[in-house]
Each structure stands twice: as structure tokens, then as C-alpha cells.
Amino acid sequence: MAVLSSLLSSCTRLFTPSRLRFGEVAVCKRIARLSRTSDTSSSSVDHLSHGLERYKDLQKYFSRRLRAAYRRFSNTPDQSVVCGRHHVYFIESDGVYRMDKRRGELEPEQVLNLGQVPEQVENVGLDNEDRKQGFQWSVQRIRLSPQEKHLAATLKTNHKEEPRCVVVRLGKRMSPLDPSHIVCTLHKVFSFEWATDEILFYTTLESLRCSSVFRMDLTSSGSRITSVYEEKQPDVFVEVALSRSRKLLTINCNSRTTSEVLLIDTTTTSNLEPLLVQPRQLDLLYHVEHWRSWLIILTNGVPGQEYQVMQAPLSEPSMFSWVPLFAPDPGTAVKDMDVVGDHCVLVARTPSGELALIVIPLAHPKEAYTVQLPSWACAITTKKPAMGDQRSVLEFVISSPVRSPVPYCLYPENGLLLSGTENGSSSDNQGNYTTTRLEACNQDGTLVPVTLFHSVSVEDLRRAPLLVHVYGAYGRDLNMEFCPEKRLLLEKGWALAYCHIRGGGERGLSWQRQARVEGKQKGVEDLQACLHHLYSLGVSSPSLTALKACSAGAVPVGVLCNRHPHMMRAVTLQAPFLDVLGTMEDPSLPLTLEDREEWGDPVGNPNHKLTISSYCPLHNITPQCYPSILLTAYSGDARVPLAGVLKYTERLKNAIHTHFTMNPKSESEPAPNIVLNIQPGTDHFGPEDFEFMLEEEALELAFLYTELGLDPLRRPRKRKR
């Protein structure tokens, strides 16, 4: 089990396609409900989008190029496959299928047909606009019961964020057109796990908050549901997860600064009452895995420390019994933990920014060793083991923004690392590009990591367009999974920079702590230092530079646009969080109370209000010449109220108009284009439909090429010999 997921998946203003837990189908999205301050029904948002027409022709061109790029990399490893004892289960657009591992020559058998799942249920209605666009279910995650008697799958619609869990009875041969094998349907299910073939534990999601755990017992006469746990604190998010051994089910209760775990023994059906590991304490974070009669605990131990591994007897799990097992070297940030056989395997980021695996023999922890991953690896996804698989092997895939996923296997017993493809990648995947890891020095002396992707030498990048990515919030690493769009840009001569500013998690827990609440300015200073460093190395120039950010990543970008608008020519913001002050002053919004640990409390703390007021992108717009900005927002976004995006757009346009009106000499400056693209009915994560997603990416590329004055048909410069 990837244990850190329980903390990282609690609701945030986060935009990333990362999994709820590494190796799963997709991130389970939050319920979408609009801010009460804005009228943004799908029938009334069309007139709000404007400035898009000038990019239409180029958008069509890039739509064709992107479609070809996605086709070229369509054979990448599929981590959504779930292995049962006798079958392999996988997700298609119309449902869930399986193939018999013992008789591979048979055709796939459909076990869940989404067409048989009824549309209309309580709280899931479609308005006329939704019906015009078409109703469609999509499968989020699937879980198999221990003996493969039942399958549970969470579904969502393409217009409403009401997750639904469907429980299916598995037989020898099943008819997908017969709905009788659907045992029951549960509404608003977020996380779920089978304890036995007849007992399912799950959490429910209400207004972006998971606080309730339930148990469903399947009986011969139907099903019985009982309450197991109810969280009282409004800033705590609750999930259920199954240990890798499948012998323990954990109830993980996490806030930004606390952890609390309860255990349920799945090996006995007589007692399924939760056992508390350690009561929550401020700034104490911990996550547990199971090994024999012990708990393996990943924890920061005491406030201010980084993660280390501890051990405690299962019979006495409280903190008083925790014994130190392993502490990583200074500068090494632990990103995840698995227990594989008799070994604990840590996913870590080294001081140089590269990914590595640290293997700890649990019987002899002093013999821990490190397995280096390929230097190009930027993202790692571990795979859940197949049921009944007794092998001590960790399966995972690694990728980078411009390199498609490559499967690997690690055998902890001897440290053997094997690639699932020849030489670790195909020739097309390797490409002709370089990954360069840099460090930019901030004004306070902090070294900020920068990952640069380029197809020519750094010395030849002066005239290359540059796309800079940034996030820096909630202790989350900047998303660096593979994206065909990024590969296309690289092949067309762009340089891609990923700035790992403070507030994220790239360099451990302290990296986030330094840029929380009153330290938020440090993330902005880090971004400015990164741009200065790139320009000083001869990488591009401000007139050829664009910044890209999503959700909370829009804060440092928006601040930089207000303070130093001439450092870049264009900006793209997706689901942007821009009204920090207004949002954090409204406790009725679903994330405000939980987010006080990240942004501060402007209502109850005057210092916090002064700090937020000093940098909030919306409240610091001034008359000046801004870069061109493309804002993509979604009417169904509950995390980032659409009202803030609309206010920001209006104030920005007014400020630019005032600047050009009051300064006649500014006529020589190119007037920026402020483009607003509002998509109706889509939640914070954007469209799931491939065609809609493709059009959104194509519009972004058309915007970048137009605003930077680039010719998409011009061939990139050749590398000098």
C-alpha cells in the first residue's frame, strides 16, 4: 500500500492527474458544487468566455498534431489493470472486462456494462444542456473481494460529481446485458475496500469532505449497512485502505498537520472493531503498513523532523512502543513506502533531485541499501500486487513529462532491478533530448531545484521558446508524469522548465513548512529566482517565455505577474486559484476551514490578513502592461469558486485599459490578450472526455504560439555539430 496517499489525497486546491493511491485507475474527484456567490449554470456561461476566436484556426492544426501524438504513445503500460486469482480485470469506455489467466485464448468477458447502470438516481439529475451533450458513466476505480466473488467499482458521470459504487456478483460466465448480477448501488462513495468476500468498508463524500466510514454486509436476503466511524473535526479527511498483506484495513484520518490511524483485522470476522494506533497530536504525521506481527510506521516522529521509519508490535501500536528502524540521509525526501515480503521499500528523492528506491531488510535494518533509478525518471507509480501473488517483488512504472511510462520490477531480496522493455525504453520513447537538473539561488540563499528538458545544448537555447511549470503548495510535488503535449513541444524546439519552489514537497516536509501561511512570499521569490537563473544561463528570454500553472499554482504566477510582468510574455492558468483573500474569508466554502493551515485565517488573525492582502493576485492588480493570459475555468469547480476567476479577469482588463489610456507613450507596447475560457459542467480537474481534453490542450498551444509570435510550421533548429 502506498501509505502517503492517505494524507496527500485529502481535499485541496490541487490540480494533478496523480492517482488517489499510486497504481490505481485515476484520481477520485471531489463533489462539485458552485459558490453561492455566482450564477454559473451551464446554460449561462457561454457568454462569459471571450477572446477565443483568434485562435480557432491554429487550434484545429494542433488538434490534429496532438491526436497523432497520443496515437504514437498509445501503447504505454496500463496501470489500471487489476489481477485477481484467476482473472485479469481492465477498464474500457463501456464498462469493466476480464480475461481468464488460465485460458488466455478466450475473448474478454464483460462483467459490468455501464449501459445497464440507470441514469436517474437521487441527487443525480441532468438539465437540458447536459442531455444535449450526452450522458456517460466512467469507471474510476475497481476492487476485488479476496476470493474473487464480488467486484466493486466507483462510477461518475461526465456532468455531475456524484460518485456511485456498484457492487457486482462475479460468476463463471456472465451476461453483460443482464443487470441481475448488480447486487447493490451505494451513493457518494469515495474510498472502499473489501475485508472479506461479503464485507465492504467505504467512506462517503459530502461537500468535499469525507468524515464517515460504513460497513456493508452482503447477506442471502440482501445487504446490511452499519456505521463504523464518524469524524468530528471539520478539517480532517477520512479514507479506508487495505495493507499490502490484505490482513489489515486502515481508517486514515488526516488533516494538514495531524494523523490518526485505526486498524481492523480482516483475518477474523468475529471482531471487526477498529483499534486506534496513536491519538492525533499537532504536527505529528504517521502512516502504517503491516509486516508479520508488527506495524511498520512512516512518521516525522516529532515536529520539525523529516520522515523516518519506525516499528511497533501490532499488539501495542501506540507511540510509546515505536522503535526507530531507519532514517534517511539529510537532504533525502521520502515520497512513499511499501512493505514487500520481508523488506520495506521507500520511494525517495535524493538531494540532487533524482528518484531512488531505498530497500530496508526488516530483520536487519542496518543492511539497508539504495537502488538508483534511471536519471531521466521524474515520476514513479507503484502497482498493487495481484491477489494470491506470493512473490516478493515490487512492480512500478517510471516516466517523465517527455518520456512515456516504462515498467520495472524490483526484487528486494537481491536488489535486482529489471525493465519490462528492452534497454528500459523503446527507441521512439528515448528521443533526442536532455534532462538537466539545475539549482537557482534565492535572495535568502536557498537553492531551488529546476528540471530542464531540451533537445539542443543549453548554449543553443537563447532563441528557443520556454514553457515554465510551477505549483508550490500543500506539500505536493509538481506533477511530472508523461504528457504527449509536452513531448510534442520538445520536438518542436521548445525548452521545458519545472520549478520546484517552496510550498511543494520536493525536498521534504520542511520545504512545505517554509512557504505556508506567512511564508507564502518565499514561493514567489523562488519562482523569480528560477527565471533569473534560466535567463542568466542563456535559456530563452522574457519575450519567448510562457508560464503554466494549475489551481493553487496560479498564486505564485499571479503574484509575479503583478510585480514583474515583463519577466514573461504569456501565461496559461487552469482552474486558477486567484482570490485567496476572498475565499479564505468565507467559511461557508467547502475548503476554507481545512485550508487555514496552508493559507492562514484572515478572519481570526490580523497578521494573516495582512500577509494574504500583500500578495493575493486578485487584490494587487495595478494599471500596467501585463503578459497575455489564458484562463481556463470550469463552472462545476467546487474547490476554486468561479466568481473569483470572473472578478480577476474583469479587474485585469480594466487595469490594462487604464494603463494604455493614461500612458499614451505605451502605444509602442504590444497590448496583451486576456482570454477567458469557461467550460460548463466540468469539475476542478477538467474534462474527462478525450475529445474535450484534446480541444482544451490544442487551444492552449494555439494561444502560446500566437502570443509568443511563433510559426508552428517552422522546423526546430538542428543541434550544432
N, C-alpha and C positions, 0 to 999 in steps of 0.2 A: 504494500500500500504506500503510495506517495503521501507521506504524512503532512507535509507542509501545506497541502491543498486545503485542509480544513480551516486554516487561518486565512489564506490568500483568497479564497473564493467567497468570503463574506462580502456583502454588497458594498461596492464603491463606485465612484465615478471613474470607471475603468473601461477602456476600450482595447480589447485584445482578443484574438481568437484562441488564446490558450485554453486548455481543457480544464473542466472542473477538477478533474484529477488527471495527472499525466497518463496518456494512453487511452483516454475514453473518446467517445464519438465526437462530442462538441461541448462547448461550454453551455451550461444550463442557464438560460437567460431569465432575467427578473421580470416580474409582472409590470406591465406598462400602464401607468395612469397619468393623466396630464395634470400640470399645475392648475390650481383653481383660478389663477390669475390670468389665464389665457384661453381664448376661444379658438381652438385649432382642430376642429373636426376635419376629417379627410375631404369633405366637400367644400371647405372654406380655406384651404391652404394653397390652392393653385395660384391665386393672385399674389401671394406673398413671395413666391420665387420669381426672381427677375435677373436680367443680365446674362441669361444662358444662351440666347440665340446666336451670338457672335462665335460661339464655339461649336455649333452643330456640325458643320462640315468636317472639321478636324476630329470631332468626337466619333463620327462614323468611321473615319480612317483608323483611329486607334481601337475601335471596337473590333474591326477585322484583325488587326495585329494581335490584340490580346487574346482573341478566340484561338488564333493559331498557336500562340504561346502556351495557352492552357492545354491545347491538344498535344503539344510536344512533350509536356511533362505530365501527361495523364496517367502514366504507369508507375507513379510513385507508390511506396508502401502504404497500405491502408491499415491504419491502427484502429479502425472501428470494428475489425473482426473479433468475435468472441468465440473462444474454443470451449466447448463442453466436453463431456466424457466420450461421446460418440459422434458429435456433430460439430461443424463449424458454422457459426451464425454471422450473417452480414446484412447490412442495411442497403436497400435500394430506394429509389424515389417513391415506389408504390407500396413499400412495406418491408418486412423482415423475412429473409430467406435462410435456409440451412442446407448443408451438404453433409452426407454421411462420410466420415473419415475412413470407415472400413470399406466403403464401396464408392470410390471416387468417380467411377464412370457414370453414375446416375446424374440426372438433371437436378438443378437446385429445386428445393421444395419450399414453397411459400408457407410460412407459419402465421403471419399476420398481414392481412390485406387492409391497407388504410382506407380503401373504399368502403369497407364494411363497418368502419367506425362512424357513428352518427355525428352529424354536424351540430345540431342544436342540443345544447345542454344548459344547465343553469349557469348564468353569467357569461355564457359564450354565445352571443348573438352577432349577426352580421348586418351592417347597414347596407343601403343600396349601392354605395360606392364600392364596398368590399365585394358584393356579389358580382359587380361588373368585372372586377379584377380576377375573380375566381377564388373559390375556397380550396385550401390544400393543407393536409396534415404533413408534418415532417417528424421523423423519429429522432429524438435527442440522445437517449442512452438506453441500453438494454442490460438486464441482469438475469442470470440463470439460477434456478434453485439447485441445491447440491447434487441431487440425483437426476437432474435434467427433466423433472416432471412438469415444471412451470417456467414460463418466461414472463418477465415484467418489462415494460417499455414505457418511457415517458414520451409524450407527443405534445406538439404545439402547432397552432395554426400559423399561417403566413400573415394574418392580420391582427390576431388577438394574442396577448401574452398570458393565456390561461393554461398552464401546463396540466396535462392529464396523464395518469398512469393506467395502462391497460394490462391486465393480467390474463395470460393465455395458457390453457392447458395443452401440454405437448403430448402427442400420441405417436404411434408408429408411422402412420401415413395420415396427412391432414389435408382437408379441402379448404383452400383459402376463401372460397365463396360461401362457406358455411360459418356464420357468426356464432354458432353454439359453443365453439371452443373458447370464446372470450368469457372468462369466469366472472370478472367484475371490472369496474372502472372507478378509479379514485381521482378526485379533482384537486388541483393546486399542489401536486406533489413535486418537491424539489429534489431531495436525495432519497435513496431507497436501497435496501439490501435484504437478501434472504438469509434468515437464521437457520431455517430448516426448509424442507420441501413444502411445508404447509404454513410457515410463519414468515411474514414480511414486515420489516420495520421501515418506517418512512417519516419524512418531515413534510410539513405543509408551508406554503409561502403566502403571506398576506402583506400587501403593501411593501414589498421589497424586504420583508423581514421573516426569517424562519425562527420560530420560537417553540413549536410544538412537535413532539415525537409521538407517533402512534404505532400500534402493533395490530396487524391483521392476521387472524387465524382462519385458514380455509377449512371448512367442515363439510361433511357429506350433505348438509342441508343448505350450505351457502357460505357465508363468511361472518366473522365477528370482529369488531374493531374496538380496541381499548386504548385509553390514553396512558402513555408511559412517562412522559416528561414534559414540563411546561416551564419555559424560561421567563423570568420576571423582569430582568434588566432590559431596557429598550435598545441598548447599544450592543447587545450580544446576539450573534448569529449562530444557529444550531444546525449541524449536519450529522448524518449517520454514515459510517464507513465500516468496511469489513477488513480485518487484518489479512495479510498475505497468506497466513496459515489457514484462514477461514474459520478459526476456532474462537475468535473474539470479535464482537461487534462493538464499535466505539461510538459514543454520542459525544461529539466535539462541540464545545460551547466557547466561542472566541469573540473577543472584541478587539479593538486596535491594540490594546495594551495588556490583555489578560487572556488566560487559557484555563479551561476546566474540562476534564475528560471523565466520562463514565463508561464502565465496561459491562458487557453482557456476554456470558459464556454460552456459546451456541452448541456446545457438545452435550448439554443436558437440557431436556425440555421441561424438567420438573421445576427449575428455578431460572427464570429469565429476568430477574430483578436487577437493575443497574447497580454497579459498585463504583463509588467515587474514588478516583485515583488521588487527586490532590486538590483541595479547595483553591479557588482563584485568589491570587494576590496581585496587587498592582505591579505592572511591569514584569511579571513572571509569565513567560510563554513556554509551553511544552506540548509535545506531540508524541504519541506512543505507538510502538509496534510490539509484536509478540514473538518470543523465542522460547520454546520448551516451557518451563515453569517460571519464566522471567518476563518482565517488561523491559524493552529497550526504549529509552526516552531521549528524544532530541529536545534540548532546552537551553535557554540562556542562563539558567542557574540562578543568577542574581541580577538585579537591574544594572544595565550598563555593559554587560558581557555579551559576547557573540555566542552562537550556538555551539554546544558540545554534546557528546553522547554520554548518557548515564544508564545505569542498570538498577532494577529493583525487583524483589521477589513478587510474584503475582499475588501471593497471599497477604503481603504487606506493601501496597503500592505507594503509600504517601511519601512525601518529600523527605521525611526523616530516614527513610530506607534507601534513598538514592545514593549510589556509589559511582564516582567518576570512572568512565571507561576509556574515553578518547577525547582529546581536544585538538582541533586543527591548528596548524601553524598560524602565527599572526599574519593578517592580510588575506587569509583564505576564507572565503564566504561559503558556508554550507547552504545549498539551494534545495536539497531534498534528501530523503532517507528511505531505504528499503532493507528488509531483512530477507536474505536469500540463503536458504539452508542454514548453515551454522555461521554465516557471515553477515555483517552489517555493511551495506554499501551506501556511501554518501556521494551525492552529486555535488560537486564543489566548483567554485570559480577561483582560480589562482590569482595571486597578486598581479600577474601580467594580463589578467582578463580572460584567460583561456579556460575551457571546461576540462574537468578531470574527474575520475572516479577514485574515491578513497575506500579501500577494502579493509575491514576490521574483522579478523577472526575472533569470534565472541568468546571462545575458550582461551584464546591467547591474544588479548588486545594489543600487547606491546609489539606484536609482529605485523602491525598494520602496514600496508603499502599503497602506493598511488599508481593508478593506471592512466597514462596520458592519452587523451583523445586527439584526433587529427586537429592541427592548429586552425583549420578553417571552421571548425564546429562552433556554432553560436547558440544553438538551441538543442535541447535534448528532451525526448518523450519516452518514458518507460512504459512497458506493456504489462498488463495484468497477466499472471500465469494462467494457463489452462487448468480447468478443474481436473483433479486426479493426476496432474503432472507432478511427479516427484523429483524431477531434475532440479539440481541446484544451479540454475542459470538465470541471468538477468538479460531479458531481451529489451532492446530500445532502438530508437532511430535518432540520428543527429542530422541537423540541417543548418543552413544559414539563409539570410534573406535572398541570396542569389544562387544557392545550391540546394537542389531538391533533396528530400529525406533519403538517407542511406541506412539500412538496417544493420544492427550489430548484435552480437551475443557476448556476454562476459561470463566466464566460468571462474567464480571466486576461489575455488579450491587451488587452482594453479595460476591464476592471473591471466589465463588465455583470453585474448580478445579477437573475435572473428567477425569479418564483414560478410553481410549477406550478398554482396555483389563483388565482382572481380575488382581488385585494387581499391575497394571501398567506394567506387563510383563508376558510372558509365562515362565514356569519352564526351558525350554531349553535356553531361552534368558538370564535368570538371571545368569546362570553359577556359577562356584565356583571360583571366583576371587575377588580381592580387588582393589579399586581405591584409591590411596594415593596421596594427594597434598602436595608438598614439596616447599621449597624456598632455593635457593643456593645464597650465598653471594659473589658478585663480589668483585674485589680488590678495587673498588671505594666505596664499602659499599652498592651498590644497591642489593636488594633482587630479584632474578629472579625466577619466578614460574616454577615448574616442575610437570607434571602429570604423575604418575607411575601406570601402570597396572601390576598385578602379581597374580599368583594362589597359591603361598605359602607365608609365612610371610617374611618380609624384612630380618630378621635374617637368613633365609634359602636360600637367593638369591646369595650367594657368587659364586656358581658354575653354576649359570643359565646364558644362553646366553642373551645378552641385545641388543635390537634394539632401537636406539635413533633417534627421528624425530626432524627436525628443519626447520624453514623458515626464519622469521625475516626481512620482507621488506614490503614497500608500505602500512604500517598500517593495513595489513591483519592478522587476527588471523590464527594460524596454523590449518590446516584442521583436524577436529576431528570427522568427520562423520563416520558412521559404515562401516566397511570393513571386509568381511568374511576372507580375508587373515590374518588380524590382530587377529581375533578370533582363527583361526587355530594355529597361532604361540603361542598364550597364552595357548591353550590347550596342546601344545607340550612342555610346560615348560619354554617358553621364558618370560622375563620381557620386557615391552614396556615403553619407556620414551618419553614424549613430552616436549621439552624445549622451553618455551615461551620467547625467547630472545628479546631484544630491537630491534626496527625496525618494529616489528609487531604491532598489535593493542590491545593485551590482556589487557593492563592496561591503555587504553585511548589514546588520541591524543598525549600526551607528551611522551608516550612510543615509538611512532614512531619518533617524532621530535628529541629525544636524539640520535638516530642512523641513521640520514640522513647525506649525503654528508661527511663532515669532522668527523662525529661521527660514521662512519661505523665500526670502530675498536671495539666499545663497544659491538656490537652484537657478535663478535668473542670472546671477553673476557667473555661475558655471557655464551656462549656455553662451553668454557673451565671450567668456574666455576661450571656449571651444572654437567659436567663429574666428576670433582674432588669431588663434594658433593655426587654423587651417589656412587663412589668408597669408600669414607670415611664412608658411611653408611653400607658398606658391600654388595652393589648391584653389582654383577658380577665383572669383571676385564677387563683390556685392551685387553687381548688375546681372550676374549669371547664377545667383543663389536663391533657392527657394527653401522655405521651412515647412515641415509637415508635422502635425500633431493631432492627437485624438483625445477627446474627453478632457480629463484633468491636465493633460499635457498642453492644452491650449493656454493655461495660465502663464507659464514662463514665456511662451511665444507671444502672447498678447501683451505682457509687460514689456518685453523687448521691443515690440512694435511701437509702443507708446514712448519709450525712452530713446531708442536708437533705430528709427525707421529706415535709415539709409544703409543698414547693415545687410539688408536683403531686398530682393526685387519682388518676390511673390511669396504668398503663404497659403497653404491649404489646411483648413481646420474641419475635423469631422466630429459630429456630436460634441461641439466645444463647450466647455465649462468656462464661462466668461464673467458671470455676475456672482463672484464669490461672496461679496458683502450682502447683497440682497437675499441670496439663497440661505446663507448661514444665519441671517436674522429672522428667518421664517421657520419656526419649529414644527409647523404643520406639514412641511415637506418630508418625504419618507426617509431621507438620508441625513437630515440636518443634525439630529441628536448624535447619531453614530459618528458623523464626520467631525465633531468638535475636537477629537484627538488629533486630527490631521490639520485642520484649518484654524481652530480656535473657536471661542464663544464670544462673538461681538455683542451679544445681549447682556451677558453677565460679567464680562471682563473688559473694562475700558481700554486696557493696553492691547488686547486682541483686536478691538475695533479699529484702533489707530493703525495697527500693523496691516490689517486687511485693507483699510482705506488707502494706505500708502501705495499698494501695488495692484489692487483689483483692476483687471483690464477694462471693465465697463466704466468704472468711476474715475479713470485717469486719462480718458481720451482728450486730446488737445488739438486745436487747429494747426495742422501741419500736413506735409505730404507723406502719406502712408504708403507702404507697399500694396500691390494688388492682393486681394484676399478672396478666396473661395470658401464660403461657409456652407457646409452640408449638415442639415439638421433633420430630425425625424419627429413627426407630430405625435408619435406614440412613445416618446422617450420620457420615462419617469425619473431617471437619475438627473438629467440636465433639463430643467424646465425650458420649454421653447420660448417663453416670454423673455428670458434673459438674452437669447440669441437675437430676437427681434429688436430689443432695445439697443443692443450693441451695434447692430447693423445700421439702425436709424441714426444713432449718435455719431457713428463713424462717418457716415455720409455727410451729415451736417457739418462736422468738423472739417472735413476735406473741402466742402463747398465754401466754408468761411475762410479757410486758408487761401484759396485761389481768388476769392473776392477781395480780401483785404490786402493781398500782396500781388499787385499787377506784374511785378518782375518774375513771379513764379510761373508765368505762361510758358517759359522755356522748359519747365519740368514736365515730364510725362505724367498725365493725370492717371491715378490708379483706378482700377476697376474693382468695385466691391460687389461680389456676386453671391447671391443667396439662393441656395438650392434646398428646398424643403420637400422631403418625401413623406407622403401621407401614409398613416397606418403602420409605420415601421418603428421598431423599438430602438434602444440605445445602441445596439450592435449593428444596425444597418440591415439591408435586405438579405434574406437567406436564399431567395430565388437567384439562380446563377445568372439569368439574363439581366435582371435588375442590377445585380452586383457588377456585372461586366460594364453596363452602361455608366454606372457611377465611376468606376475606375477610368473608363475612356474619357469621361468629362474632365476628370482631374488632370489627365495627361494633356488633353487639348488646352486646358487652362494654362498649365505650366509652359507648354511650348509657345502659346500665344503671348503670354505676359513676359517671357524671357526673350522673345523675338527670335525663336529658333525655327529652323526648317526641318520638319520631320523626315523629309526625303533625302537630306544631305547625309552622306555616309560619314561615319565617325573617322577621325584621324587615325592613321596607322601608327603602330609603335615604331619609334626610331630604331634603326639597327646600329 
